[in-house]
C-alpha cells in the first residue's frame, strides 16, 4: 500500500489520492483509494461530487475501510473505476493502526491501494504510514508547505515507509532543490486548475503520467495491469 501524505490540510492529498486512483484504473489496474483521515474524512464525498458517469456510487453507499476488513476481501474491485473506501461512520471505537494493517491483508496482492492520510504528526497521522510500505508526498510549492512536507518525509522514513517521490500540486514548474529538500525524486507535477481540477484534461493527463511512472517502477511485479 502507498500512503499519500503531506504536512498540512489542503495540500492536495485527497485530490491526488483520487486522481491517481482513477488514472490507475484507466491503465487497467484494480485500484483502491481508502480514507485514512477519520477526523476530517472527505474522500468519498469528493469521489461522488466528481464522478464522471462511471461505476462510482453515492458517498453514502460506499463501503468503509472497516467493511473491507470485516468482509475479508469480499469487497468487489472494478477495473473501470477505483474502489473508494470511506471512513467509518463512528471511528471512535475503531483502532486505526490494526485496521489499516488488516486492510492490506484483506485486499488482493495485485491491487493498487492508496491511503489518503491525515495531516500533521499525530498518532492518527502515523497509523497509515505504519501500515503502508511506501509513501507518496504531496505538496504545493510554498515555503511553509515544503517545510511541513520535509517533516512528513522524515516521519515516514522513521516508520519504515520511505517516500517513492513527491507530487508538486498547483505548480507550473518544479525547482531542482525540491527533490534535494525532500530526499526523493519529483514524480509528478499537477497544474493549477480551479475550481474543479479533476474535471480538467490537463490535470487528468498529469495524473496519467504519475500513474505510468508508478506502475513502471513501484508497481512493476506488484500490480496487475489489464
Backbone bond lengths (Angstrom), bond angles and torsions (degrees), N, CA, C in turn:
res aa  C-N    CA-C-N  psi(-1)  N-CA   C-N-CA  omega(-1)  CA-C   N-CA-C  phi
1 X - - - 1.465 - - 1.523 109.54 -
2 X 1.314 114.81 148.73 1.460 121.73 177.55 1.525 108.42 -110.80
3 X 1.317 116.73 125.81 1.456 122.27 175.33 1.523 108.58 -89.71
4 X 1.316 117.12 117.66 1.463 122.15 178.45 1.524 106.82 -88.60
5 X 1.326 116.26 109.29 1.467 120.85 -166.79 1.519 111.27 -129.43
6 X 1.327 114.76 156.24 1.458 122.11 175.90 1.507 108.91 -163.30
7 X 1.313 116.69 169.41 1.454 119.37 -171.82 1.506 115.44 -77.09
8 X 1.321 117.93 -41.91 1.464 120.87 -172.87 1.522 111.57 -122.60
9 X 1.338 115.56 158.90 1.441 119.80 170.82 1.520 110.38 -65.37
10 X 1.317 116.58 147.13 1.453 120.44 -178.55 1.509 114.51 81.88
11 X 1.333 117.13 10.90 1.467 119.74 -178.39 1.519 112.93 -83.54
12 X 1.321 117.78 -6.51 1.460 119.64 178.63 1.511 114.40 104.10
13 X 1.339 117.84 11.86 1.467 120.11 -177.66 1.525 112.33 -64.38
14 X 1.333 116.55 -47.69 1.462 119.26 -176.28 1.523 111.07 -66.69
15 X 1.320 117.18 -43.74 1.463 120.54 177.80 1.519 110.68 -61.34
16 X 1.328 117.17 -40.67 1.459 120.29 179.52 1.520 111.26 -69.76
17 X 1.327 117.85 -40.25 1.462 120.03 176.94 1.522 110.38 -56.53
18 X 1.324 116.58 -48.33 1.461 120.33 -177.68 1.523 111.63 -72.90
19 X 1.333 117.20 -42.74 1.455 119.72 179.43 1.518 112.35 -62.09
20 X 1.330 116.92 -40.67 1.462 120.93 178.57 1.524 110.80 -69.85
21 X 1.335 117.28 -41.72 1.466 119.88 179.06 1.527 110.78 -60.55
22 X 1.317 117.06 -42.74 1.464 119.82 177.96 1.522 111.44 -65.66
23 X 1.321 117.04 -37.97 1.466 120.17 178.13 1.527 110.76 -65.57
24 X 1.326 117.19 -38.71 1.465 120.16 176.87 1.524 110.52 -64.76
25 X 1.334 117.09 -38.28 1.466 120.17 176.06 1.525 110.83 -63.03
26 X 1.320 117.07 -38.98 1.470 119.61 178.10 1.515 111.39 -63.78
27 X 1.323 117.22 -24.14 1.464 121.04 176.47 1.527 111.68 -85.92
28 X 1.336 117.17 -3.86 1.460 120.57 178.22 1.507 114.74 95.79
29 X 1.330 117.84 12.18 1.466 120.60 178.56 1.524 110.12 -85.24
30 X 1.321 115.58 153.67 1.464 120.59 170.20 1.528 106.55 -87.01
31 X 1.321 115.47 97.33 1.461 121.16 -172.98 1.527 110.73 -99.27
32 X 1.332 114.73 142.93 1.463 122.50 177.33 1.523 107.60 -128.44
33 X 1.323 116.31 129.39 1.463 121.96 174.94 1.521 107.43 -118.84
34 X 1.329 116.97 117.45 1.464 121.81 -174.96 1.522 110.36 -114.38
35 X 1.322 116.43 134.50 1.462 121.55 178.72 1.523 109.03 -80.27
36 X 1.332 116.19 111.69 1.465 121.64 177.98 1.519 111.93 -102.36
37 X 1.326 117.12 2.95 1.467 121.54 178.00 1.523 108.03 -100.63
38 X 1.324 116.58 86.74 1.458 120.31 -171.18 1.524 112.70 -81.91
39 X 1.317 118.37 -17.01 1.464 120.07 175.71 1.529 111.56 -78.03
40 X 1.328 116.37 -36.80 1.470 121.53 -179.61 1.528 109.65 -129.97
41 X 1.316 117.58 63.60 1.468 119.53 -175.90 1.527 111.81 -73.68
42 X 1.326 116.41 132.91 1.467 118.77 175.87 1.521 113.17 -149.44
43 X 1.323 117.60 7.66 1.463 119.95 -178.56 1.528 111.34 -65.47
44 X 1.332 117.27 -47.24 1.466 120.06 -178.53 1.526 111.05 -63.98
45 X 1.328 116.21 -40.22 1.460 119.57 178.94 1.528 110.97 -63.38
46 X 1.345 116.82 -44.68 1.461 120.08 179.33 1.521 110.58 -62.46
47 X 1.329 117.02 -40.49 1.463 120.12 179.74 1.520 111.29 -61.93
48 X 1.318 116.99 -41.06 1.461 120.29 -179.84 1.525 111.56 -71.29
49 X 1.328 116.91 -39.62 1.464 120.43 -178.21 1.521 112.44 -68.90
50 X 1.329 117.10 -25.23 1.466 120.37 -176.14 1.520 112.27 -112.41
51 X 1.335 117.34 13.33 1.463 120.54 179.00 1.520 109.74 -59.90
52 X 1.332 115.08 142.29 1.470 119.95 -174.27 1.524 112.60 -113.54
53 X 1.326 116.74 27.56 1.458 118.99 178.38 1.511 113.90 90.80
54 X 1.348 117.72 8.47 1.456 120.76 176.70 1.518 108.73 -84.67
55 X 1.326 116.79 -158.71 1.463 120.93 -175.45 1.521 113.01 -79.72
56 X 1.328 118.73 3.86 1.458 120.13 -178.14 1.527 110.59 -66.94
57 X 1.342 116.01 148.43 1.456 121.63 -171.25 1.518 111.25 -117.02
58 X 1.330 114.87 175.49 1.450 121.95 178.13 1.521 110.61 -62.68
59 X 1.330 116.16 147.54 1.464 120.93 -177.09 1.517 111.67 -56.78
60 X 1.335 117.57 -37.38 1.464 120.60 -176.85 1.517 112.46 -71.30
61 X 1.321 117.48 -19.19 1.457 121.33 -177.43 1.521 113.07 -97.69
62 X 1.308 117.19 -0.09 1.457 119.46 -176.64 1.525 111.03 -78.35
63 X 1.338 117.45 145.04 1.465 119.40 172.90 1.519 110.06 -67.79
64 X 1.314 116.08 154.39 1.457 120.90 177.51 1.521 110.12 -97.44
65 X 1.312 115.10 170.06 1.463 120.31 175.04 1.525 109.80 -57.58
66 X 1.324 116.96 -41.24 1.469 120.90 179.61 1.524 110.64 -65.07
67 X 1.334 118.04 -39.97 1.467 120.83 176.63 1.526 110.68 -57.20
68 X 1.324 116.22 -43.16 1.463 120.13 -178.95 1.519 111.30 -64.17
69 X 1.332 116.71 -38.91 1.467 120.55 -179.78 1.522 110.55 -70.15
70 X 1.328 116.71 -48.09 1.464 120.34 -177.96 1.520 111.81 -68.82
71 X 1.332 116.39 -26.85 1.456 119.95 179.53 1.511 113.83 -76.00
72 X 1.330 116.94 -10.71 1.461 120.06 176.40 1.508 113.86 59.91
73 X 1.326 116.81 38.95 1.456 119.87 177.98 1.512 113.83 92.19
74 X 1.338 117.42 10.70 1.464 120.36 -177.47 1.526 113.24 -84.69
75 X 1.347 118.24 -7.49 1.461 120.47 177.79 1.529 108.69 -68.84
76 X 1.328 118.50 120.58 1.468 119.38 -178.15 1.524 111.55 -70.78
77 X 1.319 115.51 139.94 1.459 121.67 176.91 1.525 108.63 -109.31
78 X 1.319 115.88 135.60 1.458 122.55 -174.09 1.522 108.67 -119.94
79 X 1.330 117.38 129.21 1.460 119.92 179.48 1.526 112.43 -74.61
80 X 1.328 118.16 -13.46 1.468 119.92 -178.48 1.521 111.91 -74.37
81 X 1.314 117.13 -28.83 1.464 121.82 -179.55 1.518 107.73 -157.10
82 X 1.329 117.57 155.63 1.464 119.43 -177.86 1.523 111.83 -69.31
83 X 1.308 115.55 151.80 1.460 121.93 170.08 1.519 107.61 -84.11
84 X 1.322 116.45 118.60 1.462 121.71 -179.37 1.523 108.40 -101.78
85 X 1.323 116.35 120.95 1.461 122.47 179.37 1.521 108.66 -101.99
86 X 1.318 116.19 120.07 1.456 121.55 -178.44 1.525 111.09 -79.06
87 X 1.318 115.92 164.95 1.462 120.93 171.55 1.524 108.82 -67.83
88 X 1.340 117.91 154.10 1.470 119.27 177.79 1.521 111.35 -62.74
89 X 1.329 115.58 148.65 1.463 120.19 -179.61 1.525 111.43 -61.96
90 X 1.319 116.68 -37.91 1.465 122.17 178.14 1.525 107.95 -127.25
91 X 1.331 117.75 91.12 1.466 119.85 -174.06 1.524 114.45 -77.22
92 X 1.326 118.83 -14.49 1.466 120.64 -172.25 1.531 113.59 -55.98
93 X 1.340 119.86 -44.82 1.467 118.33 -178.47 1.530 114.25 -82.74
94 X 1.325 117.59 1.77 1.464 121.21 -174.93 1.523 109.61 -102.23
95 X 1.318 116.86 127.80 1.464 121.98 177.04 1.531 108.14 -85.42
96 X 1.335 118.43 113.74 1.466 119.12 -174.01 1.523 113.77 -65.54
97 X 1.330 117.89 -33.54 1.460 119.64 -176.97 1.519 112.94 -57.77
98 X 1.343 118.40 -61.84 1.464 119.47 178.05 1.530 113.25 -61.65
99 X 1.329 116.39 -30.89 1.466 119.23 -178.71 1.522 111.20 -64.64
100 X 1.333 117.22 -46.59 1.465 119.14 179.36 1.526 111.08 -68.19
101 X 1.330 117.19 -35.10 1.456 119.49 175.43 1.517 111.63 -62.21
102 X 1.334 116.52 -42.08 1.461 120.73 178.87 1.525 111.69 -70.16
103 X 1.332 116.68 -30.09 1.463 119.47 178.21 1.520 110.67 -61.48
104 X 1.317 116.34 -43.09 1.453 119.62 178.33 1.517 112.35 -59.74
105 X 1.335 116.66 -34.60 1.462 120.62 179.02 1.523 111.70 -76.96
106 X 1.345 117.11 -28.47 1.464 120.51 -177.10 1.523 112.47 -78.59
107 X 1.323 117.27 -24.90 1.462 120.46 -177.56 1.521 110.66 -84.88
108 X 1.321 118.47 151.37 1.464 120.85 175.84 1.529 111.22 -58.97
109 X 1.317 115.87 147.38 1.466 120.04 -177.79 1.525 112.29 -61.37
110 X 1.339 116.81 -28.70 1.468 119.18 -175.93 1.525 112.88 -94.73
111 X 1.338 117.67 9.30 1.465 120.60 177.79 1.519 110.26 -80.09
112 X 1.320 116.10 144.48 1.468 121.81 175.58 1.522 107.49 -92.41
113 X 1.335 116.87 100.89 1.464 122.02 -172.69 1.521 110.92 -105.35
114 X 1.329 116.08 130.10 1.458 123.31 179.85 1.517 109.06 -121.84
115 X 1.329 116.74 135.37 1.461 122.59 176.87 1.522 108.89 -109.34
116 X 1.317 116.96 120.96 1.467 122.79 177.73 1.526 108.16 -83.37
117 X 1.332 116.65 103.01 1.466 121.90 -168.04 1.528 113.18 -83.68
118 X 1.337 116.09 155.13 1.466 119.77 171.27 1.524 110.70 -70.13
119 X 1.314 115.35 161.83 1.458 120.50 174.05 1.521 109.69 -81.41
120 X 1.324 115.74 163.01 1.456 120.65 172.70 1.512 114.05 91.35
121 X 1.340 114.50 -164.00 1.465 120.86 -175.34 1.521 111.22 -130.53
122 X 1.322 117.07 27.58 1.461 121.62 -179.87 1.527 110.19 -75.64
123 X 1.343 117.99 168.10 1.470 119.91 174.46 1.526 112.66 -56.59
124 X 1.339 117.37 -35.99 1.463 119.61 177.92 1.525 111.25 -65.39
125 X 1.330 117.33 -35.22 1.460 120.68 177.72 1.521 111.01 -71.29
126 X 1.328 116.84 -30.07 1.463 120.61 -179.63 1.522 112.47 -76.84
127 X 1.342 117.98 -26.19 1.464 121.07 -173.46 1.527 113.38 -57.24
128 X 1.337 120.44 -49.76 1.463 118.35 178.57 1.524 113.20 -67.78
129 X 1.324 117.39 -28.72 1.467 119.77 176.75 1.524 110.67 -67.85
130 X 1.321 117.41 -33.50 1.466 120.25 176.80 1.529 111.33 -68.86
131 X 1.331 116.41 -33.34 1.460 120.29 -175.82 1.523 112.78 -82.45
132 X 1.327 117.42 -33.57 1.465 121.36 -178.43 1.525 110.19 -79.04
133 X 1.328 115.53 160.42 1.465 118.18 177.13 1.522 112.35 -98.42
134 X 1.348 117.21 -22.12 1.458 120.40 174.94 1.526 108.56 -141.39
135 X 1.322 115.02 161.05 1.460 120.52 179.06 1.524 109.79 -122.22
136 X 1.322 115.10 162.47 1.459 122.95 175.92 1.521 106.50 -132.01
137 X 1.322 116.68 116.23 1.460 121.06 -178.00 1.522 110.34 -82.15
138 X 1.322 116.03 138.47 1.461 121.87 177.92 1.521 107.90 -127.39
139 X 1.328 116.39 127.44 1.464 118.64 -178.32 1.521 111.42 -157.16
140 X 1.321 117.29 143.00 1.464 119.49 164.21 1.525 108.94 -75.41
141 X 1.307 116.74 164.25 1.465 120.62 -174.82 1.528 111.80 -92.68
142 X 1.305 115.82 48.36 1.464 121.41 172.07 1.524 108.85 -100.31
143 X 1.321 116.09 148.26 1.461 120.37 -173.27 1.528 111.91 -57.06
144 X 1.334 117.24 -48.58 1.465 120.12 -178.49 1.523 110.92 -64.31
145 X 1.332 116.91 -39.97 1.462 120.40 179.78 1.522 111.13 -65.26
146 X 1.323 117.29 -39.17 1.463 120.60 178.75 1.525 111.25 -66.67
147 X 1.337 117.02 -38.27 1.470 119.31 176.28 1.527 110.40 -61.40
148 X 1.323 116.05 -43.76 1.463 119.59 179.68 1.524 111.15 -66.32
149 X 1.330 116.83 -37.98 1.462 120.02 177.89 1.524 110.98 -63.95
150 X 1.330 116.91 -36.91 1.466 120.26 177.31 1.526 110.82 -64.28
151 X 1.336 116.95 -38.63 1.469 120.10 176.38 1.526 110.67 -64.91
152 X 1.327 116.34 -41.58 1.463 120.17 178.03 1.521 110.82 -62.98
153 X 1.330 116.95 -40.72 1.465 120.52 178.20 1.522 111.05 -60.88
154 X 1.333 116.58 -40.93 1.466 120.18 179.24 1.524 110.99 -65.24
155 X 1.331 116.94 -41.91 1.466 120.39 178.03 1.526 110.33 -63.52
156 X 1.325 116.77 -44.05 1.463 120.51 -179.88 1.528 111.12 -59.63
157 X 1.317 116.87 -41.25 1.466 119.31 179.54 1.524 111.05 -66.63
158 X 1.339 116.88 -39.11 1.466 119.56 178.33 1.526 111.44 -63.58
159 X 1.322 116.38 -29.35 1.462 120.96 -178.71 1.528 111.86 -93.49
160 X 1.318 117.10 15.81 1.465 122.91 178.18 1.531 111.73 60.13
161 X 1.333 115.14 40.40 1.464 121.69 177.95 1.528 108.07 -132.97
162 X 1.337 117.17 62.62 1.469 120.06 -171.58 1.527 112.38 -64.08
163 X 1.324 116.83 149.22 1.470 120.14 -178.76 1.529 112.73 -69.49
164 X 1.320 114.71 135.15 1.462 120.43 170.05 1.520 110.86 -72.91
165 X 1.317 115.65 -30.26 1.454 121.03 -178.14 1.507 109.86 169.75
166 X 1.312 114.85 -175.31 1.462 121.18 -179.55 1.524 109.26 -121.64
167 X 1.318 115.52 140.50 1.456 122.91 174.20 1.523 107.42 -108.81
168 X 1.316 116.34 116.44 1.465 121.23 177.80 1.521 108.38 -88.40
169 X 1.325 116.33 121.87 1.464 120.42 -176.98 1.526 110.18 -106.00
170 X 1.331 113.62 154.08 1.468 121.45 -178.46 1.527 110.21 52.63
171 X 1.343 114.97 45.49 1.467 120.96 -173.55 1.525 110.46 -127.16
172 X 1.332 115.99 136.48 1.460 120.92 175.07 1.524 111.56 -90.87
173 X 1.330 116.65 -23.23 1.461 122.88 175.76 1.520 107.47 -158.39
174 X 1.334 115.84 164.14 1.464 120.34 -178.07 1.527 108.66 -127.37
175 X 1.325 118.82 115.19 1.465 120.86 178.40 1.530 111.48 -63.60
176 X 1.312 116.59 147.30 1.463 121.56 -179.73 1.530 113.84 -55.90
177 X 1.339 120.23 -37.30 1.468 119.25 -177.44 1.528 114.99 -62.72
178 X 1.335 118.46 -14.96 1.467 119.88 -179.82 1.525 110.46 -61.93
179 X 1.317 117.17 -45.46 1.463 120.41 179.28 1.522 110.87 -63.57
180 X 1.324 117.33 -38.56 1.464 120.58 178.71 1.525 110.95 -65.60
181 X 1.324 117.15 -42.34 1.458 121.10 -179.29 1.520 111.64 -61.63
182 X 1.325 116.88 -42.09 1.463 121.18 -174.57 1.525 112.92 -93.63
183 X 1.320 116.81 -8.65 1.462 119.99 175.86 1.513 114.24 70.20
184 X 1.325 117.08 28.68 1.461 120.96 179.73 1.529 108.18 -157.71
185 X 1.323 117.64 160.14 1.464 119.39 -176.44 1.525 112.62 -74.16
186 X 1.311 115.43 156.16 1.462 121.09 170.39 1.528 107.05 -80.93
187 X 1.322 116.78 115.31 1.466 120.68 -176.70 1.525 112.57 -105.90
188 X 1.328 116.75 -6.79 1.456 118.91 179.43 1.516 111.91 -159.32
189 X 1.326 115.34 147.32 1.467 121.53 173.45 1.517 107.15 -134.07
190 X 1.325 115.47 117.80 1.456 120.98 -176.17 1.527 108.57 -106.66
191 X 1.323 118.40 121.85 1.471 119.84 -177.90 1.526 111.96 -70.69
192 X 1.303 115.68 157.98 1.467 121.58 177.46 1.522 109.09 -78.42
193 X 1.313 115.23 122.92 1.461 120.89 177.90 1.527 108.41 -144.55
194 X 1.305 117.13 96.64 1.462 121.30 179.22 1.531 108.40 -101.15
195 X 1.333 118.70 154.59 1.469 127.09 1.30 1.519 113.67 -95.02
196 X 1.349 118.16 -3.66 1.463 121.19 -174.87 1.519 109.68 -127.20
197 X 1.335 117.43 76.17 1.467 119.35 -173.87 1.522 113.99 -60.72
198 X 1.326 118.72 -35.54 1.460 119.72 -175.67 1.522 112.76 -70.79
199 X 1.332 117.38 -11.82 1.464 121.24 176.55 1.522 112.24 -92.57
200 X 1.315 117.29 -3.87 1.464 122.09 -174.94 1.527 110.55 -90.86
201 X 1.317 116.83 135.35 1.462 120.95 -176.65 1.522 112.09 -65.57
202 X 1.334 118.12 -36.03 1.464 120.27 179.45 1.524 110.94 -67.08
203 X 1.320 116.99 -37.36 1.467 120.49 177.43 1.523 110.19 -67.89
204 X 1.327 117.19 -44.98 1.471 119.62 177.49 1.519 110.78 -59.11
205 X 1.327 116.80 -41.32 1.463 120.16 178.79 1.524 111.35 -63.11
206 X 1.333 117.02 -39.05 1.464 120.54 178.56 1.524 110.94 -64.97
207 X 1.325 117.33 -40.49 1.466 119.60 176.94 1.525 111.34 -69.94
208 X 1.334 117.47 -32.54 1.464 120.10 174.33 1.527 110.43 -61.79
209 X 1.334 116.97 -42.11 1.466 120.55 177.64 1.529 110.65 -63.00
210 X 1.335 116.80 -41.70 1.462 120.47 178.23 1.523 110.59 -63.08
211 X 1.332 117.03 -43.90 1.466 120.69 179.01 1.523 111.11 -61.48
212 X 1.323 116.66 -40.48 1.465 120.20 179.04 1.523 110.82 -62.35
213 X 1.327 116.51 -43.23 1.467 119.74 -179.83 1.527 111.34 -64.11
214 X 1.310 116.14 -45.59 1.463 119.02 -178.30 1.524 111.44 -68.66
215 X 1.337 117.13 -38.68 1.462 120.03 179.50 1.523 111.20 -65.62
216 X 1.321 116.69 -34.76 1.457 120.06 179.64 1.512 114.04 -81.30
217 X 1.329 117.11 -14.73 1.463 121.41 179.54 1.504 111.37 -109.45
218 X 1.325 116.66 -93.31 1.467 121.67 -179.03 1.525 112.26 -56.34
219 X 1.333 117.48 -40.94 1.461 120.46 -174.25 1.511 114.90 -77.71
220 X 1.328 118.11 -15.09 1.462 120.50 -179.52 1.527 109.43 -62.98
221 X 1.320 116.53 123.44 1.455 120.32 -177.62 1.512 113.86 84.05
222 X 1.339 117.49 -7.69 1.466 121.28 177.52 1.527 111.18 -109.53
223 X 1.332 115.41 -52.29 1.462 120.16 -175.16 1.527 110.03 -94.20
224 X 1.311 115.61 137.49 1.462 119.45 174.98 1.519 108.19 -92.35
225 X 1.315 115.78 115.44 1.459 122.18 -179.25 1.520 108.10 -101.57
226 X 1.335 116.68 121.13 1.468 120.67 -177.90 1.524 110.47 -69.93
